[in-house]
């Protein structure tokens, strides 16, 4: 009789997960396999961490509460994982738990202070959700220095300046952005609000701060790639690849992130080998190749 060792069973399950991620399977099927891997792998293993990270990204918009539980599992094993802290911040913001979201982004900033997107999201939450514009401003200024001309970052900075009654400075920011994006509806609304003297009613109703102007999919890409030290041009090329397809409204999973990173390196160098990118993201070479082909075929 053949004896199946637990390690062999776990390796087989991981291969099944990787094959599932390569194919256009229903989300529920992929999630079931990831949940099985998370349940069977030792809690502190690479397999469990991989499964929980995938599940957090997969569930972020559909069920941010469950996504936050998976982030917690990653952070229990890897407490200095800044990307997991940032994902936790997004999950809490989507649930309306703004103070918890701010705490999560503070921890992400403490681990990776040079990550401009963590600074942006923290400052944006402080300004819009907690009405602490003075505290938000330094974070938004750091983000704007790192990403000059980026409309989301610039809009957040201008909004914060308006809340602090520094409308002339804010209008300079908005008008510079409008020269590059003349039909941007949110920027036009922001300009009108500032030209009125930034009355107490903001130019838009701040629901979850993800709407003013954080987008989950773009934030996940920027958070993950900035953690790896990618250039602004490469990160924005990866965001553009994902958001070019209007169907791609959900955050990409780990394999898709690796593929976006590799493809963006070909547009905004330095070019990397598939082997190097697969190793950095912790995915197999075959999975990376399959995801690259799928993105190119869109």
N, C-alpha and C positions, 0 to 999 in steps of 0.2 A: 504494500500500500504506500502511495506517495504522500509524504508529509509536507503540507504547505506551511512554511514559516511565516509568522506575522510580517516580517520585513518584506518577504516576497509579495504578500498580499497587498501591502501598502504601496510597493513599487508599481504593481499592476494597476492599482486604483489611480495612482498619479498619472500613469501613461494613458488611462482611459480619460482622465480629466483633460490632459493635453490634446488628445485626439478630438475630444468634444469641442474644445476651444478653436480647433482648426476648421471645424465644419459649421455650416449655418444651421445649427440645431436650435430648437425652441429654447427660449431662456429658461423655462422651468426645468428642462432636462439638464441643462448645464448647471443650474443652481442645485439640483438634486445631487449631482456628482460632487460638486464642491462641498456641499453639506456633509456628504458621506466621508469625504477626505478629511474634513475638519473634525468630524466625530471620531474617526478611527486612528488618526495620527496622534502621537504623543503631543501634549499641549505645547511643549517648548521646541517642537521640531520645525525644520524648514518647511515640511509639507503642510503642517497646520497653519503656519504663518502665511504661506502662499495662499492657502484656501481662504483664510479669513480676509486677506487683503483683496482677493478677487471678489469675494462676497460683499465687502464694504463698497467697492466701486460699482458692482452690479446693482446693488439695492439702494444706492444713494438717493435717487429721485423717487423711486417707487415706494420705498419704505425707509426713510432716514433714521427712524428709531432702531430698526434692525441693523442698518448699516453702522450705527454708532456702537452697537454691541460687538460687532465684528472688529471695529477699530479698537475697542477696549481689549480684545483678545490679542491683537497685534502688539499693543502698547504694554500689555502685561509682560510679554517676552522681550520686547524691544522698546524700552521706555524713552529712548532718545531718537525714535523714528519720527523725524519732523513731518514727513508726508502723512503719516498716520494721524498725528495731531491736527494737521491741516484738514484732512478728510473728516475728522471728528468735528472740527469747527464748522465745516459746511453742513454736516448732518444736523448739528444742533441748531444752526441758523435756519435750516429748512423746517425745523419743528417749532420755530419761534422761541427757542431757548437761548436768547441772545447773550445773556451773561455767561452761560456755559460756553457758547461759541467764542466769545471774547477770550475766556480763559484758555480754551484750546489753542486759539491763534497766538496768544501770548507765549504758550509753551513752544509752539512751532517757531516763533521768532527768537525765543531764547536759545534754541538749538541751532537755528540757521538765520542769524540776523541779517545776512546779506541777501536773503531771498526777498526780492521786491514784491512778489505776489502775496506773501504772507503779510508783509507790511501794509500792502494795499487793503487786503481783506480785513485785517485788524482795525486799521484806521477807518475804513468804511463802516464797519459795525459800530465802532465807538461813536461816530458822527450820526448816522441815520437811526440806529436802533436804540442807543443809550443816551443820545442827546449830550454827548461829551465832546463837542467839536474841538475845544482847546487841546484836549488830550489826544484827539485823533490827528491833528494837523501834522506833527512831526513824522508820524508814520506815513501819511500820504505824501508829504514832501520827499521823503526818502524814496518812495515808490516812483514818484514823478521824475526824480533825478536819474533813476535807473532806466526808466522807460519814457523818455521825452517823446511827445507826439502820440502816445498810445491813448485812444479816445476814452476807454473805460477808466484808466488811471487819472487822466486829466479831468474828466467829468467829476470824479469823486473829489479830487482836490478842489475844483472850482466850487462844488456844492459846499464843502467844508468852509472855504474862505467866505462864501456868501453868508453862511450861518454865523460867522464871526464878524459880519458887517465890513468885510474887506472886499467890497464889490468891484472896485476898480482893478485890483489884482486878479480877481476871479474872471472878470470879463476879458482881460488880456489872455488868460489861459484858454477860455472858450473860443474867442475869436481866432486864435492861432489854430485850434483844432478844426474849426469850421472852414478854414482855408484849405484844409486837406480833405474834409468830409462835409461839403457844403449842404448836403441834403439829409444830414443826420438828425432825425426828428427829436431825439432826446437832447442833443446839444442845442438845437434851436429853442426847445422849451426852456432849457436851463438859461440860455442867453436872455430870453424874455423875462424870466423870473429875476435875474440879476439886474436887468435894466430897470425893473420896477423897484429896485432897492432891496431885493431879497425879503419880501414880506414873510410873516411868520408861517404862512402856509407854503410848504415846499412845492417845487414845480411838479412833483409827482408823488403819489401816495406810497410811502415805503412799507410794503408788505414784508415778506421775507427779504432781508438785505440782498439775497441772491439776485433780486430783480433790479437793483440800483447800484451798480450795473453788473454784479457778479453772475456769470453763467456757469452752471455746474460742470458741463463737459469741458469748457475752456479752462476752468479753474483746476480741474483734475490734471489736465495735460500740463499746464504751466507749473503746478505744484510739483508734479513728479519729475519733469525734466529739469526744472531749476535746481532741484535737489541733487541732480547729477552734474551740475555745473555747466549746463548747456548755454550757449550764447542766446541773447534776445532774438536775433534773427532766426536761429534754428528753432527756438521754441515757437515763435509766431508762424514759421513755416509749417510746423506740426499742427498747430491749431487750425490753420487755413486748410490743410489737407482733410482734417476731420469735419470741420464745419461747412466745407464746400458742398456736402451732401445734406439737403434739408432733412433727410430721415435720421441723421445722426444727432439726435437731441440728447441722448443719454451719454454719460461718461464712458470712455473706452475702458475695456478691461486691460489687464497687465500685458497680454500678448499684443493687443492693438496699440498700446502705448509704445512697446518696443518697436513695432513696425513703423509707427509714425516717427519715432526718433530716428530710425535708420533712413527712412525715405527723406526726412527733412535734412539729414546730413548730406544728402546728395544735391540738395538745392542750396544749402547755406553752410557749407563745409565747416570744419575740415571733414572730409569723407571718412567714414569708419567702416570696418569690415562687419559683415553680418555676425561673425563669430564673437567679436568684441561687444557688440550691442546686445546680443543674446545673453552673453555672460553677465553683463552689467544689470540687465533686467531680470535675470533668473528664469529665462524661458529657454526651451530647446530651439536648436537651429531650424528644425523642420517646422515648428510652430511659428517662428518668426517669418520664415519664407511663405508659409500659407497665408498669414495675415497681410503681408506685403502685397501678395497677389490679389487678395480680396479688396484691399484699399485701392489698388491701381485699377481694378475692374469696375469701380463704381462709376 
